[in-house]
Each structure stands twice: as structure tokens, then as C-alpha cells.
Amino acid sequence: MEFLWSLIIGGIIGWLAGLILGRDVPGGIIGNIIAGFIGAWLGGLIFGDWGPSIAGFAIFPALLGAIILILIVSFIMKSLRGRNRR
């Protein structure tokens, strides 16, 4: 049951990060879950584990990490699309 909660919270974190940035995460629900998990890992490395924690995710660092991840991925996708047009 804990794994299911981790998937749900990871998806919500990825969805919120995309919502805050106004950008869709590639891959839909699966992309949101992946962005939430990788964002939680990245946020934990950069910001530590502070604030409330749900299903093993420190919410604020995970959200900040997911926002950073989505910015990086969208920048890479934008630059790849620009190269294909030339």
C-alpha cells in the first residue's frame, strides 16, 4: 500500500510542478510520476529533507526539485526542436 501512496504523491508533485510552471510534463500521468520521483530525489540532494513528509516525500524539496527538473527537460526539448527545424 505504501508503494501505491508513493506513486500517487509522486504524480501529484509532478502535476503541481507542471501546473506552477504552466508547462505539461511529457508522458502524461507516467511523466508526472517520474517527474515527482526524480524531483524528490533532486530536491533532497539540493535542499535536504525539511518540511512536511508524506509517503516518504519531503513535500517542499520534492516540489522544488520537480520544478527544476521540468525546467531542464523543457529547455532540452526546446533546443532539440530548434535543431530539427534547421
Secondary structure in CASP SS format (residue, H / E / C, confidence):
PFRMAT SS
TARGET T0000
AUTHOR 0000-0000-0000
METHOD secondary structure of the structure
MODEL  1
M C 1.00
E H 1.00
F H 1.00
L H 1.00
W H 1.00
S H 1.00
L H 1.00
I H 1.00
I H 1.00
G H 1.00
G H 1.00
I H 1.00
I H 1.00
G H 1.00
W H 1.00
L H 1.00
A H 1.00
G H 1.00
L H 1.00
I H 1.00
L H 1.00
G C 1.00
R C 1.00
D C 1.00
V C 1.00
P C 1.00
G C 1.00
G H 1.00
I H 1.00
I H 1.00
G H 1.00
N H 1.00
I H 1.00
I H 1.00
A H 1.00
G H 1.00
F H 1.00
I H 1.00
G H 1.00
A H 1.00
W H 1.00
L H 1.00
G H 1.00
G H 1.00
L H 1.00
I H 1.00
F H 1.00
G C 1.00
D C 1.00
W C 1.00
G C 1.00
P C 1.00
S E 1.00
I E 1.00
A C 1.00
G C 1.00
F E 1.00
A E 1.00
I H 1.00
F H 1.00
P H 1.00
A H 1.00
L H 1.00
L H 1.00
G H 1.00
A H 1.00
I H 1.00
I H 1.00
L H 1.00
I H 1.00
L H 1.00
I H 1.00
V H 1.00
S H 1.00
F H 1.00
I H 1.00
M H 1.00
K H 1.00
S H 1.00
L H 1.00
R H 1.00
G H 1.00
R H 1.00
N H 1.00
R H 1.00
R C 1.00
END
